[in-house]
Amino acid sequence: MSQTTVKDELDEIQNRLHDQGAIWTRAELLRWYNDGYGALVADSGAVRRFYTFSVPPRFAAAGSFIWEERHGGGTFRKFMKSALGGNIECSYEWEVEFLEGATPTNSDPFVTQLWELEYAGGAIDDHYRFYLPKSHERILRVAWDDKRMFGSSDKEIDWTGSKWWQREGEPAFWLRGLDRDKTFEVYDIQTAYGQNYFLDGDGFGLARRLSGTRSYSASSSYRSNDYAYWTPADIGTFLQGVGWRFTKHDSVTDFDCMYQWEVDMLAGNTLTDSPTVFMYYWEAEILGSEIPTFPVGAPRAISSPDRQYLPMAYDTGELAQLGAARDFGSTKDAISLLETIISTRDLEEDDSPALIPVRMYKYLRFYVWALAFGRTGEGQRPALAKHYRERFNQGVALLKLLGDLTHRDRDYQRSDLPIEGIAPMRRPRLPATYPRIEY
């Protein structure tokens, strides 16, 4: 499968300019191409995706002082409380009150990560802050468990006269982060521990199997195994391909059995009928047994009759829309965010502008030509620069229109013209001196 790359686009741009680097260098055209890519995605706001957050929020690192963030990497939470103008950091609220000369009161539990509240018990005297992805541009919708939340501000909810940042319950409203950019906060506070999908093991590579409270099964067009084996010790280092284990392992007795009734007998349970055991696919066809599925490779699609699974856009590099799923998320008991995103990196010649459709690539060429013909010096053509700039602006408007799912275009229909109000056609009147024609 081939896909247009930036190299192909720059070749076409140079062909239209009739220049191979003498007037406009390749690096200059690549820089303009990246500028056009960012402008098209950002100005249109058409690239949108869902992003989910586990509740309570997770952080890559936690520390006592804000300067520690530069050494942690990733998202950071400062779990200490500042006192005396920020000169002293305290663990508990009563320490701050004591240093400030106020009467100390009982303080809520002290935790480093917010998910520890599930085990520490009690309320929290700090807010929940969610860090937005680096590619985030604008929030369109925030929801809890698929229920839309109301946007608010700290000034509006201050009118309630209560400690709203400590109030526990189902999240109902959100507001912009009170501290730093690209954060937002959610209230009320949900202290129950909730965990979204996560990669089990070392956290790298592809997802090979899904497990959890839901039931998962795999289907594959691969219907043949290369060998069959009794125990994993039989595989050795000489067998290659897809293997099929035709036995069942009983963890209590540490025996490997061919039939289910053998497992029942070892466990002391009632014996059940067992299907015919086979070792190869062609045997299953002859015996009429259930044909197994051999999941080979990586998951390509997920479907369910009860819920919807959607692929999300990530600008990850060359042929970004191909490959395997790297991350899974669910809106069940989680904060879901509908956001517009932008490109956060410069494209190289081997990359592809994967956030926009292939048919929109031409507008990036228009942007480059507009800058090339508009640059002062040799090759300047103001008329062509204006022409291509207008074409690029049309692309921004078109992509914005494609991203607006509620837009309804004009619906043209044929209809008869109304008779009323139309004056009869006037007949021409010739002068009296015009010669008469006799028949």
N, C-alpha and C positions, 0 to 999 in steps of 0.2 A: 504494500500500500504506500503510495507516494502522497506527500503533502507539501504545499508550497511553503518554502522557507524564506527568510529575510534575504538570503543570497539571491534567490530567484527574483525577488521584488527589486532589489538594487540593480540587478542586471537590466531589467526592463526600464527602470528609471533612467539609467545611463543611456540606453538606446534612444529613448525619447529626447534626451538632452543632446544627443549626438556628441557626447564627450566621454572619454575614458579616463578621467582623472586630471586632465590638464587644467580645467577651470574649477570644477567642483570635485574635491577629493572624495574617495570612498568613505573615509572616516567622517567627513562632514555630512554626507548623505545619510549615513547610518545614525548620526546624532539627530538629524532632523526627522528621520523615520521614527525614532523612539519618542521624540517630542510629539509627533502627530498621533502615535499610538496612545500616549498618555492623555492627550487632549480629547481624542475621540471617545475614549472610555469614560473619562471624568465628566466631560461636558454633557454627554448623553445620559449618564446615570442608568444605562440599560442593563449593565452586567450585575445581576443580583443573585444572591444565594442565601440559603438558610445556614445558620451556625448555632450549635447547641452548647450549653454550659451545664455542667453538673452542679447540683446544689447540696451543701455549701460549695462555694467556688474553691478551686484548687490553685495553688501557686507553685511555681518551680522552686522558689527559695523564700525563706523568711529570715528576718534579722532584727537586731535591736536598734540599729541606726540606719538612716536613709542612705548614707554614703556606702553602705554595704551592697547596695543594689548593683553598683557598677561591677562588682566582682562575682555576683551570683549568676547573671545571665538568665534571660527569660523573665516571666512575671515575678513580681516581688511583693511581699507583704511585710510591713513594719508592725510588729506585734507589741512594741513597747509604747508607753504613753509619755508625752513630753511634759515637763514641769519647769517652773522658773524660767519662762521664756525660751524653752528649748535647751537649756544648759544641762538638764538632768533627765534621764529616761527612767521610767518606773514601770513595774510589772502590773501593779494593781491600782485601781482608782483611789483607794484610801491613802496610798502613799503620796499621790498628787495632792490630795486634800490636806494631808499633814504638812507637806512642804509649803503649801500656799497659805497655811494658817487657818484652814477651815476645820470644822469638826469631822473627824474621820467617820465614814459609814461603811457598812458591810459591802464588799465588792463581789462582783460576779467572777466566775472561774476565769483563769488565765490560760490561754492556749496559744500555740504557735501557728498551727494550721486550723482553719475553721471547722474542718470535718471532725476534729477532736471533741467538739461540743456534744456529739452523740454519746460520748462516753464520760465526759466531764460533768454533764448535767448543768441545769441552771440557764440563765439568760446570758446574752452577750452585750457588752457595753461598747461595741464597736460596730461599724457598718459593714455591709457586704459589698465589696467592689469587684466588678468583673472587668477584666482587661479585654479590649477588643483586638481582633487580629491586625497585623501590620498592614494588610491590604484594605482595611476598612475605610470607607468614605462617608457613608451616611446611614443612620438608622431609619428604617421604614416601619418596622413593627417589632414589638417585644411581647412575648407570650409566655405564660406559665402553664404547663400541661395542656398546650394547645388552646388555652383561653387567653384572649387578648388582654394586655395590661394597659392601664392608663398612664400617659406621660404627665409628669408633674414637675414642680420645682421645690427646692427647699424652703423658699419663702412662703409658698402656698400651704405646705403641710405644717409649717411652723405655727400657722394660725390655730391649729388644733390645741395648742398649749400642752402637749404631752411629749414624752420621750419616744417619739415615733421611731427613732433609729434602734430602739430596743424591743419594739412591739413584735411579738411572735404571732405567727398565723400563716395563712396562705398568701403568697405574694400577689399584690393587687396593683401596685403602681411602680413606676421606675422614673428615675431622674438622671440627668447628666452627672458625671463624676464631680465631686466637690473638690478634688485634689488635682489630678493631672489629666492630660489629654488622653483621648482614646480609652476612656473608662466610663462605665455607667454603674448605677447602684439600684438595688431592688429592695422593696419593702412591701409587706411585712417580712419578718425573718423566718425562714424555714430551717429549723435546726436538725430535723431528721436526716440521717445519713442517706444520701442517694448517690449512686455511681452509674455513669453511663457506660457505653462500651469501652473497653480498654484492651490493649494488646498484652496478652499474657506471655510471660517469658522475658526475653531480653529487650522487647520493645522495638525490634527492628525487623525488616523484611516484610513479607506478604502475609495476609490473613489466610490461613489454610482451613480453619474450622471455626464455626460460630457456636457458642454455647451460652446458656443463661436460663432465665425463668421461662422463656418461650422454647418451643420445639422447632428444630431446624433439620432439614434434610437436603441432600444435594442430588442434582440430576446431571447426567453427563451423557454425551453421545459416544463416549468410549466404552465399548461393550466387550472387551476381551482382556484377559490377563495372560501374562507371559509364563508364570509358574504358580504353583500352589505349595503351601507349607503348613506344617503342624504347629510349630512354635517359632518365635523369633530367632532362636538359636540355629534353626535349619537354614536360614537365609545365607549366612556366611558372607564372603566377599566375592564370590564368583557369579552369583545370580544377578541379572540386570533386567530392568523393565518393571512392569507392574505386577505385584504379587497379590495373591488372594489367600487369606488365612481361613481355612474351613473348619477350624475348631473354636470352641468357646472356653475361656479361662475362668475357673472358679477361684476367686481370691481367698476364700476361707481355707480350702484344702490345698490350694496351689496346684490343682490338677488341670490338665487340658482335656476337654471332652469334645466328642464329635456331635453329640445330640443333646438337646435340651433336657430330655428325661434323665440323662446322666448327671447333669448339674443339679436337677431337682432331688435325685436320690442322695447325692453327696450332702446336700443341704438339709435333708430330712423333710422335704416338702412333698406334696402330692405330685405324682408323675403326670406329665402332660404329653400329649401327642407332639411328635417332633417332625418337621418337614424332612424330605430327603436331602441328604448331604451330597454335594458335588464338589468337584475341584476345578472344573473348567466351564467356560460359557456354553460350549456345545453340548455338554452333559446336561446342563439345566434345560436347554431347549428340548432334548429328547425325553427327559424325565418329567417335564411339565412343571418344574419347580419355579419359584420366584427368581427372576433374573436379577442379579445384583447390579448396582451402579458403581462404577469406578471413577470417583472424582479425581481427575488429573488436571494439574495446572492450578490457576488462580481463579477465584470467583469473578464472573463477568457480569452477572445480573442477580438481583434479589427481588422476589415478589411474594406477596401474601394476599389472601382474600380479605383480610381484616384491616390492613393498613397499607400505606403507600411508601415506597422507597424511591428517593430521587437522587440522581447523581449531581454533585455540586461542582462548581467551577473553581479550579485552582490553577494559577499561572505558575507552573513548575518548571517550564523549560521546553526543550524540543519535543514535538509531538505530544503535548501535554494532555490531549484528549484521548490518548491511547494508554495502554498499560493496565495496571491493576489498582484496585481500591486500597488506599493507604490508611484511611480513617473512617470510622463508623460512628454515627450519632443517632440519638433517639429523642423525640420531644416528650416522651413519657416521664412525668415527674421531673422535668428539667426546664430550664430557661431556653427558649428558642428565639433567635434573632433573625429577622429578614433585613438584609443590608445590601447596599450597593458597594461594590469593590472597585479598586483600581489596580493597575500594574505597579509593582513595587521594585522592579529591577529593570535594567537595560537589556534589551534583546541583543543577542549576537547573531552572526550570519547563519548559524546552524539552527537557530530557534525559529519558532513560528508564533505570531500574535494570536494565541489560542483563545483569548477572551472574546473575540469577535468572530462572526461567520466569515468564511472564506470570501464570499462575494463582497464583503465590506473592505477587503484589502485595497481595492482601487482608490478608496478615499484617502488612504495613507500615502499612496503615490501622488494624489492631487496635492496633499499638504507639502510634500517634499518639493514638487515642481513649483508650487506657489512661493516657497522660500528661496528656491534656486533662482527663479526669474525675477524675484523682487530684491535680491541682494545687489547693493551698489557695486558697480564695476563691470568688468567684461561679462557679457552674456545677460545683462539686465534687460528684461522685457516687461515693463509695467502692465501692459494690457494682458499679457498671458498670466502674470502673477495675480491680477485681479480675477481673471477667469477661473483659475484653479482654486483660489481662495473661496470663491462662491460655490464651486463644486464641492469642496470640503465641508462647507457649512451646510449644504444640502444633505451630506452624509450624516452629520451630527443630528440634524432634524429627523432624518429617516430612522436612525438607530434609536433615538429617543421615542419615536412613534412605535417602533417594534417592541420596546420595553413597556409601553403603556397598554396593559391588557384590558383596560376599561374604555379605550378609545373606539369610537364607532365612526367609520368613514361615511361619506355621503352615499346615499343609495339612489342612483338615477333610474327613473322609470319612464316608459313611454306613456304619454297621456294626450287626449284630444284637446285642442285649443278651444277655449270657451267662445261661443258665437256672440254673446252679448258684449256690447261695447266696441265692436270692430266696425269701423266706418267702411262703407262700400268703396271699391276702387274707382277712382275718378277716371272718366274717359277723356282722351286728348281732344282738344278743340282747336281746329285750324282757323287761320285768319280768313276774312271774307274775300280777300284778293287771291286766295289760293285757287289754282285752276281746277275746274270740275272735271271729273272723269266720267264719261258716258260709256255705258256698256251696250 
